Amino acid sequence: MVQFFSHFRRPRVYQLFPALMGYSSLRQTVDDLAATKQLVRIDAEIDPHLEAAEIQRRVYAAGGPALYFARLKGCRFPAVSNLFGTIQRTRYLFRDTLAAVEKLIALKIDPGRYAKQPWKYLGALPAAWRMLPRRVSGGPVMAHETTIDQLPQITSWPDDGGPFITLPQVYTEHPDAPGWKRSNLGMYRIQLAGNQYATNREIGLHYQIHRGIGVHHSAARRRGEPLRAAIFVGGPPAMTVSAVMPLPETVPELSFAGALGGRRIPLIPQPAGPPIHAAADFVITSTIDPSRTLPEGPFGDHLGYYARVHDFPVLNVDKVYHRTDAIWPFTVVGRPPQEDTSFGAFIHELTGPIIPTVIPGVHEVHAVDAAGVHPLLLAIGSERYTPYAESRRPQELLTQANAILGQGQMSLAKYLIIAAKVDAPTLDLHDIAKFLRHVLERVDWCRDLHFQTQTTIDTLDYTGTGLNEGSKLVVAAVGVKQRELPTELFGEEAELRLPTGFENPRVALPGVLVIRGPAYSPDSAGRDSAVRRFCENFTMADSINRWPLVVIVDDSEYVARSLNNFLWTTFTRSNPAADVHGIGEFCEDKHWGCRGSLVIDARRKPHHAPALIEDPQVTAGVNKLAERGGPLHGII
């Protein structure tokens, strides 16, 4: 569609398609949210070390407003957070452009719609024109220069390795084909200081496996040259959202940002290196050294644990620019839900309809935020191969599961649970408890478990055998209900005959029993056989097999307390190939299954990353800000 407009002369196009009312800057966004009482200004001095982040977490958890920090300790720049803190506010930010973007997506799904109802999709045409960035000679972001140490040094968690940019827009172009058409704009975390970085001259870049910047970095290394990168911070909110959009490699994020923001993205060409976003609040120009890495981290990440220290690329800083009225946007990640939960919900609303066109037969996919996103995917697919069979088994679903695991970021999924739409046409992936109940009523553990071993998992997931290394498990369930799920324990603790060290069984969900196990204690080979012995303790005649899923945990009371606790513990603390066991397990023709309960070992292991814990002194200070007369009173 972008090519469709390339033959127009600029003046004529501007007459046909006047600008929408999307924001032109972050300052305009902040002013609008303040005017509509969706933003609170905090004039008290706030420490960027831990305090600002804890305030953000607390206000987000309370469903509160966006926050403008007028005075950050030791810094002359104000900051803003929680811009996307609710899905309602996120929709509000793009209220003038959403309809046009949705029409563009509809045309992408079915181009024939325009020919059938051209009047209905006229709104998509100006949005398509705005997908073309525009070249400008200068812009507000070039007004001033500063240094890295003068930027807000926001540190989110007590053991973070230093301050980070948490809403960066890292822009690179493909070394083999420079230009915006093969560019990448991604949200890759940037460490501003700490570790071995030379102050003001070096900063750290962390990107996960299968990210677009990795293609550019690999090409630059192959050519033996540095990769030039520009880091944009702030600017219109459309740029921030576009940096996290899971777009195909053939669709530049700048194009999507123009459509979503209602304005063509203004780019300032540079003599050497990528262009600069003229409307950004800050820009750091830099080069990625092709031959050097430095330790980066730790960093409290979105799985709810610290990403540990690893060697990652080094950015050599050239210049740091900022506009006169610059505002520093930031967010905080940690155990979900956090602000990025709203990002995910908004992105799902936009991209959900595209899934069936990308993966035939798949109706919907849901990355479960409460489980850390990548550890658990749920999906609904078609099962049409043998509709006449009385006893159906997963067939087409397995093809679709493999296709899902071959798609971009979805390939990092650790557990994928897929069900057939024909069995429950109204099944809702976002009603997770109901979806799991549907699967557990139908699954056959002898047949429906499909492992991939020694493969890639999320860079931030430390349950596997090494960085980016682990396993996957596909659970596919079709057909009629095979069992009634128990929902209560009727004085069965004695009847279960739990082995020594296992106690306090609790019902987490229908059909799901969580049991406290002994602390994980590996032998000289690094293995703990307690859960295997647990499974061997039972026969098929034992009543525990009424529970199709048993999860061994460190604290069964905690895990059973809420659905989120169950999801987070089970799927962020287990590696399928190592931690999935079963009562009556077998292996036939290299297929593993079990005839009784499936048992997942979700205890903490020594190689797992430490969980995030807040600083009690900082918490006490934030509590004081929430007292009567304080800036946060009535908000948290």
C-alpha positions in Angstrom: 0.0 0.0 0.0 2.9 2.3 0.7 4.1 1.8 -2.9 0.6 2.8 -4.2 1.2 6.4 -3.0 4.8 6.8 -4.2 3.8 8.4 -7.6 1.9 11.3 -5.9 3.4 14.7 -5.8 3.8 15.8 -2.2 1.6 19.0 -2.4 -1.3 17.1 -3.9 -1.2 14.4 -1.4 -1.2 16.9 1.5 -4.3 18.5 0.1 -6.0 15.1 -0.2 -5.0 13.8 3.2 -4.7 16.6 5.8 -3.0 15.6 9.1 -5.0 13.9 11.7 -4.9 15.0 15.3 -2.3 12.6 16.6 0.3 14.0 19.0 3.3 15.7 17.6 5.4 15.4 20.8 5.6 13.9 24.2 5.0 17.3 25.7 1.8 17.7 23.9 0.7 14.2 25.1 1.5 15.1 28.7 -0.4 18.4 28.5 -3.4 16.7 27.1 -3.5 14.0 29.7 -3.1 16.6 32.4 -6.0 18.7 30.9 -8.2 15.6 30.9 -7.2 14.7 34.5 -5.5 11.5 33.4 -2.1 12.6 34.7 -0.9 13.7 38.1 2.1 16.1 38.6 4.4 15.2 41.5 6.4 18.3 42.6 8.1 16.7 45.5 11.7 15.7 44.8 11.8 12.0 43.9 14.9 9.8 43.9 15.5 8.1 40.5 17.3 5.3 42.4 14.4 2.9 43.3 11.9 5.4 44.5 10.5 6.6 41.2 10.2 2.9 40.0 8.4 1.8 43.2 6.0 4.7 42.8 5.3 3.7 39.3 4.6 0.0 40.3 2.3 1.1 43.1 0.3 3.5 41.0 0.0 1.0 38.1 -1.2 -1.7 40.5 -3.9 0.8 41.8 -5.1 1.5 38.2 -3.9 5.1 38.7 -3.1 8.0 36.4 0.0 8.8 34.4 2.7 10.4 36.5 4.8 13.5 35.8 7.9 13.8 38.0 8.8 17.5 38.0 11.9 17.1 40.2 14.2 14.1 40.0 17.0 14.2 42.5 20.3 15.1 40.9 18.7 15.7 37.4 17.4 18.7 35.6 15.1 16.8 33.3 11.5 15.9 34.3 10.2 12.4 33.8 6.9 10.7 33.0 5.6 7.2 33.6 2.5 5.1 33.4 1.4 6.7 30.1 0.1 3.3 29.0 -0.9 2.2 32.5 -4.5 1.2 31.5 -5.9 -0.1 28.3 -8.4 2.7 28.3 -5.7 5.3 28.4 -3.7 3.6 25.7 -6.8 3.6 23.5 -7.4 7.3 24.3 -3.8 8.2 23.2 -4.6 6.9 19.7 -8.3 7.7 19.6 -8.0 9.7 16.3 -6.2 7.1 14.4 -7.3 3.7 15.6 -10.2 3.4 13.2 -7.9 4.1 10.2 -5.3 1.6 11.4 -7.9 -1.0 11.9 -9.1 -0.5 8.3 -5.5 -0.9 7.1 -5.2 -4.2 8.9 -8.6 -5.3 7.5 -7.3 -4.6 4.0 -4.1 -6.5 4.8 -6.2 -9.5 5.8 -8.5 -9.2 2.7 -7.4 -6.8 0.0 -10.6 -7.5 -1.9 -12.6 -5.6 0.7 -11.6 -2.3 -0.9 -13.0 -3.3 -4.3 -16.3 -4.5 -2.7 -16.8 -1.5 -0.4 -14.4 1.3 -1.4 -16.3 4.0 0.5 -15.9 2.0 3.8 -12.2 1.9 3.5 -11.4 5.4 2.3 -10.1 6.2 5.8 -7.3 3.7 5.2 -5.8 5.7 2.3 -4.5 8.7 4.3 -3.2 6.3 7.0 -1.3 4.5 4.2 0.2 7.7 3.0 1.4 8.6 6.5 3.3 5.3 6.6 6.0 7.1 4.5 8.5 8.9 6.7 9.4 12.5 5.6 12.8 14.0 5.3 13.4 17.2 7.3 16.5 19.4 7.7 16.3 19.8 11.4 14.0 19.5 14.4 13.5 20.3 18.1 15.6 17.3 19.3 18.8 18.9 17.9 18.4 22.0 20.1 20.9 21.0 22.8 23.6 18.5 23.6 24.3 16.8 26.9 26.1 13.7 28.3 24.9 10.3 29.4 25.5 11.1 33.1 23.1 14.1 32.9 20.2 11.9 31.8 17.8 10.6 34.5 19.6 7.6 36.1 16.5 5.6 36.9 17.2 2.3 38.7 14.2 0.0 39.1 15.3 -2.8 41.4 17.8 -3.1 44.3 20.2 -5.4 42.6 20.1 -3.9 39.1 23.5 -3.4 37.6 22.9 0.3 37.1 20.4 2.7 35.6 18.6 1.7 32.4 16.6 3.3 29.6 13.4 1.3 29.9 11.5 2.8 27.0 14.2 3.1 24.3 13.5 3.1 20.6 16.7 1.6 19.1 16.9 2.4 15.4 19.2 0.6 13.0 19.4 0.1 9.2 20.5 -3.0 7.4 24.2 -2.6 6.4 23.5 -4.4 3.1 20.6 -2.1 2.1 20.7 1.2 4.1 17.6 3.2 4.3 14.4 3.3 6.3 12.6 0.6 4.2 14.8 -2.2 5.8 15.2 -0.5 9.1 14.4 -1.8 12.6 13.0 0.1 15.5 13.1 -2.1 18.6 12.8 -1.8 22.4 16.1 -3.2 23.5 17.2 -2.3 27.0 20.0 0.1 27.4 22.3 0.2 30.4 23.5 3.8 31.0 26.2 3.1 33.6 27.7 0.6 35.9 29.8 -2.6 35.4 32.8 -1.8 33.2 31.3 0.9 31.0 33.4 4.0 30.5 31.4 6.9 31.8 29.7 8.9 29.1 31.6 7.0 26.4 30.1 3.5 26.5 26.6 2.1 27.3 25.3 -1.4 27.1 22.8 -3.0 24.6 20.8 -6.1 25.5 18.7 -7.7 22.8 17.0 -11.1 23.0 17.2 -13.9 20.5 15.2 -13.6 17.3 15.1 -9.8 17.4 15.3 -7.7 14.3 18.4 -5.8 15.4 20.2 -9.2 15.5 19.9 -9.5 11.7 21.5 -6.0 11.2 24.2 -6.8 13.8 25.1 -10.1 12.1 25.3 -8.4 8.7 27.6 -5.7 10.1 29.9 -8.3 11.7 30.0 -10.2 8.5 31.1 -7.0 6.8 33.6 -6.3 9.5 32.2 -2.9 10.3 30.5 -1.2 13.2 26.7 -1.0 13.2 25.5 2.5 13.7 22.5 2.9 16.0 20.4 5.8 17.1 18.5 5.5 20.4 15.3 7.7 20.5 13.7 8.4 23.8 10.3 10.0 24.1 8.6 11.7 21.2 4.9 10.9 20.2 3.6 7.8 21.9 3.1 6.0 18.5 6.9 5.6 18.3 7.0 3.8 21.7 4.2 1.4 20.7 5.7 0.7 17.3 9.0 -0.3 18.9 7.3 -3.2 20.6 5.0 -4.2 17.8 5.6 -7.8 16.5 5.7 -6.7 12.8 7.0 -8.8 9.9 10.6 -8.0 8.9 9.2 -6.5 5.7 7.2 -3.9 7.5 9.3 -1.0 9.0 8.2 0.1 12.4 8.5 3.7 11.2 5.7 3.0 8.8 3.4 1.7 11.5 4.3 4.6 13.7 3.2 7.1 11.1 -0.1 5.3 10.6 -0.8 5.0 14.3 0.4 8.5 15.2 -1.5 10.2 12.4 1.7 11.9 11.2 4.5 11.0 8.9 7.6 10.5 10.9 10.1 13.3 10.5 13.7 12.1 9.9 16.8 14.3 9.9 19.5 12.7 7.6 23.0 12.3 9.0 26.3 12.4 7.1 27.2 9.1 8.6 24.8 6.7 10.2 21.0 6.4 10.5 18.7 9.5 10.5 17.5 11.1 13.7 13.9 11.3 14.7 13.2 15.0 14.8 10.3 14.8 17.2 12.1 12.7 19.9 12.9 14.2 23.3 16.4 12.7 23.4 18.6 10.9 20.9 21.8 9.1 21.5 23.9 8.5 18.4 26.3 5.5 18.7 28.0 2.6 17.0 28.0 -1.0 18.1 31.5 -2.2 18.3 31.8 -5.3 16.1 34.5 -7.0 18.2 33.8 -6.1 21.8 31.3 -7.2 24.4 31.1 -6.2 28.1 29.1 -7.6 31.0 25.5 -6.2 31.1 23.0 -6.5 33.9 21.7 -7.7 36.3 18.3 -6.3 35.4 14.9 -7.0 37.0 12.9 -8.3 34.1 9.4 -9.1 33.0 9.4 -12.7 34.2 9.7 -11.4 37.8 13.4 -12.4 38.2 16.7 -10.8 37.6 18.3 -11.3 34.2 21.9 -12.2 35.2 25.1 -10.6 34.1 26.1 -11.7 30.6 28.4 -10.3 27.9 26.4 -8.2 25.4 27.3 -5.6 22.7 28.8 -2.3 23.7 27.5 1.0 22.2 30.2 3.6 21.7 28.4 7.0 22.3 28.9 9.8 19.8 26.4 12.5 20.7 23.5 13.0 23.1 20.9 15.5 21.9 17.7 16.8 23.5 14.9 19.2 22.9 14.4 22.3 25.0 11.3 21.0 26.7 12.5 17.4 26.9 10.7 14.8 29.1 12.2 11.5 30.0 9.6 8.6 29.7 10.2 5.5 31.7 8.4 2.3 32.8 9.2 -0.5 35.2 9.1 -4.2 34.3 8.9 -7.0 36.9 6.5 -9.8 37.7 3.3 -9.3 35.7 1.1 -7.4 35.7 3.1 -4.2 35.0 2.6 -1.4 32.5 3.8 -3.6 29.7 0.7 -5.7 30.3 -1.3 -2.8 28.8 1.1 -2.7 25.9 0.4 -6.4 25.3 -3.4 -6.0 25.5 -3.3 -3.1 23.0 -1.1 -5.0 20.6 -3.3 -8.0 20.8 -6.3 -5.9 19.9 -4.5 -4.6 16.8 -2.8 -7.8 15.6 -5.1 -10.5 16.8 -7.2 -10.5 13.6 -4.1 -11.1 11.5 -3.1 -14.4 13.1 -5.5 -16.6 11.0 -4.0 -15.1 7.8 -0.4 -15.8 8.9 -1.0 -19.3 10.3 -3.8 -21.1 8.4 -6.2 -22.9 10.7 -5.2 -21.0 13.9 -8.0 -18.8 15.2 -6.2 -17.1 18.1 -3.0 -17.2 20.1 -2.6 -15.7 23.6 0.8 -15.2 25.3 -0.1 -15.4 29.0 1.1 -12.3 30.7 0.8 -13.7 34.2 3.2 -16.5 33.3 5.8 -14.1 32.0 4.5 -14.1 28.3 7.0 -16.5 26.6 6.8 -19.3 29.1 3.1 -20.1 28.3 1.1 -19.7 25.0 -2.5 -20.7 24.6 -4.0 -21.3 21.2 -7.2 -22.3 19.5 -7.0 -24.1 16.2 -9.0 -26.1 13.7 -9.3 -29.9 13.7 -10.8 -30.8 10.4 -8.9 -33.9 9.2 -11.3 -36.6 10.4 -14.6 -35.0 11.4 -16.4 -38.3 10.9 -14.3 -40.3 13.4 -16.0 -41.3 16.6 -12.7 -41.2 18.6 -10.8 -38.2 17.5 -7.1 -37.3 18.3 -5.0 -34.2 17.6 -3.8 -34.1 14.1 -4.2 -30.7 12.4 -3.6 -29.1 15.8 -0.1 -30.5 15.8 0.7 -29.0 12.4 -0.6 -25.7 13.7 1.4 -25.9 16.9 4.6 -26.4 14.9 3.7 -23.4 12.7 3.1 -21.3 15.8 6.5 -22.3 17.2 8.0 -21.2 13.9 6.8 -17.6 14.0 9.1 -14.9 15.3 8.8 -14.3 19.0 6.2 -17.1 19.4 9.1 -19.5 18.7 10.4 -18.7 22.2 7.3 -20.2 23.8 8.2 -22.9 26.4 4.7 -24.4 26.9 2.1 -24.3 24.2 -1.4 -25.6 25.0 -3.7 -25.8 22.0 -7.4 -26.8 21.8 -9.8 -27.3 18.9 -12.4 -24.7 18.2 -14.9 -27.3 17.1 -15.1 -28.7 20.6 -16.1 -25.4 22.2 -16.8 -22.7 19.6 -17.2 -20.0 22.3 -14.0 -20.9 24.2 -12.2 -17.7 25.3 -8.4 -17.8 25.5 -8.4 -14.9 27.9 -10.6 -16.9 30.4 -7.5 -18.9 31.3 -9.1 -20.9 34.1 -11.9 -22.0 31.8 -9.5 -22.8 29.0 -7.3 -25.0 31.2 -10.4 -26.8 32.5 -11.5 -27.5 28.9 -8.0 -29.0 28.1 -7.7 -31.0 31.3 -11.2 -32.6 30.7 -10.0 -33.9 27.3 -6.3 -34.4 27.4 -4.8 -37.9 27.1 -1.3 -37.8 28.8 -0.4 -41.1 27.0 -0.8 -39.4 23.6 -1.0 -35.6 23.8 2.4 -34.5 25.1 4.9 -33.5 22.4 8.4 -32.4 23.5 11.2 -30.5 21.8 14.5 -30.8 23.5 17.8 -28.9 23.3 16.2 -26.0 21.5 15.9 -22.2 22.0 14.0 -20.5 24.7 13.7 -16.9 25.9 17.0 -15.2 26.7 15.5 -14.1 30.0 14.3 -17.6 31.1 16.9 -19.3 33.3 15.0 -22.6 33.8 16.9 -24.3 30.9 20.3 -25.7 30.4 22.0 -22.4 29.5 21.5 -19.0 28.0 18.8 -19.3 25.3 18.8 -23.1 25.8 16.0 -25.3 27.0 13.0 -27.3 25.9 9.4 -27.0 24.8 6.2 -28.9 25.4 3.2 -28.9 23.2 -0.1 -30.1 24.8 -2.8 -30.6 22.3 -6.3 -31.7 23.3 -9.4 -32.5 21.2 -12.6 -34.5 21.4 -15.3 -35.1 23.9 -14.8 -34.7 27.7 -13.0 -37.8 29.1 -13.2 -37.0 32.8 -14.9 -35.0 35.5 -12.4 -32.8 37.3 -12.3 -32.9 41.1 -12.6 -29.5 42.8 -12.1 -30.4 46.5 -10.1 -32.5 48.7 -12.3 -34.6 51.0 -10.0 -35.5 53.9 -7.7 -37.2 51.4 -4.3 -36.2 52.8 -3.9 -39.5 54.6 -5.5 -41.4 51.6 -2.9 -39.9 49.3 -0.1 -41.5 51.3 2.3 -38.7 50.4 6.0 -39.6 50.6 8.1 -38.1 53.3 8.9 -34.5 52.6 5.7 -33.9 50.6 2.8 -32.3 52.3 0.0 -29.7 52.4 -1.9 -30.5 49.2 -4.1 -27.7 47.9 -6.5 -27.3 45.0 -5.3 -24.6 42.6 -7.9 -25.1 39.9 -10.4 -27.8 39.0 -8.3 -30.9 38.3 -5.1 -29.2 39.5 -3.4 -30.2 42.8 -0.4 -28.3 44.2 1.8 -30.0 46.8 4.6 -28.6 48.9 7.8 -30.6 48.3 11.2 -30.7 49.9 13.7 -28.1 49.0 15.4 -28.9 45.8 18.7 -30.7 46.6 20.8 -31.7 43.5 23.2 -34.6 43.7 26.8 -34.7 42.3 25.3 -34.9 38.8 23.1 -31.8 39.4 19.9 -33.7 39.6 17.2 -34.0 42.3 15.3 -37.2 42.1 12.6 -36.3 44.8 9.8 -35.8 42.3 10.6 -38.9 40.4 10.5 -40.9 43.7 7.2 -39.1 44.4 5.7 -40.5 41.2 7.1 -44.0 41.8 5.3 -43.9 45.2 1.9 -44.2 43.5 0.2 -46.9 41.5 -2.6 -46.4 38.9 -5.1 -47.5 41.6 -4.3 -44.5 43.9 -6.8 -41.7 44.2 -4.2 -39.0 43.3 -4.8 -40.0 39.6 -8.2 -38.3 39.9 -6.2 -35.1 39.5 -4.9 -34.9 36.0 -2.3 -32.3 36.9 -0.1 -32.2 40.0 2.4 -29.5 40.6 5.2 -29.7 43.2 6.1 -26.3 44.6 7.9 -24.7 47.5 4.8 -23.1 49.0 1.5 -24.7 48.1 -0.6 -22.2 50.2 0.8 -19.3 48.1 0.5 -21.0 44.8 -3.1 -22.0 45.4 -4.1 -18.5 46.6 -4.7 -17.1 43.1 -4.6 -18.0 39.4 -1.8 -15.6 38.8 0.3 -17.2 41.5 -0.3 -20.6 40.0 0.6 -19.5 36.4 3.7 -17.6 37.5 5.1 -20.3 39.7 4.4 -23.3 37.4 5.6 -21.9 34.1 8.5 -19.7 35.2 10.0 -22.4 37.4 10.0 -25.4 35.2 11.9 -26.7 32.1 9.6 -29.3 30.4 12.3 -31.8 29.5 13.8 -31.9 32.9 10.8 -31.0 35.2 7.8 -32.8 33.7 7.2 -36.2 35.2 4.3 -38.6 35.6 2.7 -41.4 37.5 2.9 -44.5 35.3 5.3 -42.9 32.9 6.6 -44.7 29.8 8.6 -44.1 26.7 7.6 -45.9 23.5 9.2 -45.2 20.1 10.8 -42.1 21.6 7.4 -40.8 22.6 7.0 -40.0 26.4 3.7 -40.1 28.2 2.1 -41.2 31.5 -1.0 -43.2 32.3 -1.7 -41.4 35.6 -1.3 -37.8 36.8 1.1 -35.5 35.0 3.5 -34.1 37.6 5.4 -30.8 37.1 8.3 -29.9 39.4 8.0 -26.1 39.8 10.3 -25.8 42.8 13.1 -23.2 42.8 16.3 -24.7 41.6 19.9 -23.4 42.2 20.4 -22.4 38.6 17.2 -20.2 38.6 17.6 -16.5 38.6 16.7 -14.7 41.9 13.2 -13.3 42.3 12.6 -9.5 42.5 12.1 -8.1 46.0 11.6 -4.4 46.8 13.7 -2.5 49.2 11.8 -2.1 52.5 13.2 1.3 53.3 12.1 2.6 49.9 8.7 1.1 50.4 8.4 2.9 53.7 9.3 6.2 52.0 6.7 5.7 49.3 4.2 4.9 52.0 4.8 8.4 53.6 4.2 10.0 50.2 0.8 8.3 50.2 -0.2 9.8 53.6 -2.7 12.6 54.0 -1.2 15.7 52.5 1.4 13.8 50.4 1.5 13.8 46.6 0.3 10.2 46.3 -2.5 10.5 48.8 -5.7 9.0 47.3 -3.7 7.5 44.4 -2.1 4.4 46.0 
